[in-house]
Amino acid sequence: MTARFYADMALATGSTVQLPPATARHVQVLRLQPGDALSLFNGQGDGLPGSEGEFEATVARMGRSDVEVIVGAYIPTAREAGRAIHLAVAMPANERMDWLVEKAAELGAASIQPLISERSVLRIKGERADKKIAHWRGVAVAACEQCGRSRVPLIHDVATLADWLKGAAAANGTRLLLSLQEGSRPLAQAVAGSGALTFLSGPEGGLSPAEAAAAIACGFGPVTLGPRVLRAETAPLACLSLLTLGAAG
Ligand code: SAH
C-alpha cells in the first residue's frame, strides 16, 4: 500500500505544495524519493460538506527539511463509522491513555474528551496538559495514517468532569454512563437506533457516587458491559468495538 500521510493544509488536485513540517519530517524518515507515490489526507475531504477521502500525490522535490509534492486525483474513502461515537473518559494514567487514543482512532471514534475526575490518578493541567494533548493528537494522526481513516478524531482539551458536564446536557444524541451499578441497562439495548452516542467512563478508581449522580442528572443513562470489571481503557473500547465491528457498525 502507498504510504499515507496526514497533511494539515488545504489540498487541491493539480497543485504543487510544500508539506507542513510534521508531514515533511515523516516523509523524510521514510526516505521517499522524487517520483515516489504517496497519498495525503487532511480530514477535510474535497471541501464539500461531509466528504471523506484522500489525494494521490507524487514527491516533486526532497529538500534538506522540506518536501514538495504534486497533488493528484481525489479518491473518496468510506471508512468512517455509521454513527458518530464520542468518548468522554476519565484519563487512565501512564501509557494506558496513549493506548486508548490509538485504539479508539482505529475503531472509528469521532472524538475523545479527556477528563479529570475526583479519583483520577492522572491530574494534569496547564502546560503539561497541553503537551499531553499535542502528543495524543499525534497518536490519533498516526493511527489514522495507518488504518486508512481520512478523518482524525477530535481530541479535546483536558477538562474536569464537573466543568464538562455543564455543557454536556446540550449535546446532541444519546448520552450513556458506563456503570457498575446494579440495574444498569445492557449496552446492546441502550444503543438501538442510529443517532450520535456519547459514552462517559470512569478512571481506575471509578466515578464517585456524587459524580455518577451528576452525570445521570445531565441525561446520561447508566449502561453495563457485563459482570466483569473492565479497566478504564478497556471499557470505552469495548463499546466502540460493539458498535463499529458488530452488525450496528
Ligand atoms: N474500582 C472501580 C472500577 C473502575 S473501572 C469501581 O469499582 O468503580 C473503570 C471504569 O470503566 C468504570 O468507572 C466504568 O465507567 C467502566 N467500566 C468497567 N467495567 C464496566 C462494566 N462491566 N460495565 C460498565 N462500565 C464498566
Boltz pocket constraint, residues with backbone or C-beta under 6 A from the ligand:
constraints:
  - pocket:
      binder: B
      contacts: [[A, 177], [A, 178], [A, 179], [A, 180], [A, 200], [A, 201], [A, 202], [A, 203], [A, 204], [A, 205], [A, 206], [A, 207], [A, 223], [A, 224], [A, 225], [A, 226], [A, 227], [A, 228], [A, 229], [A, 230], [A, 231], [A, 232], [A, 235]]
      max_distance: 6.0
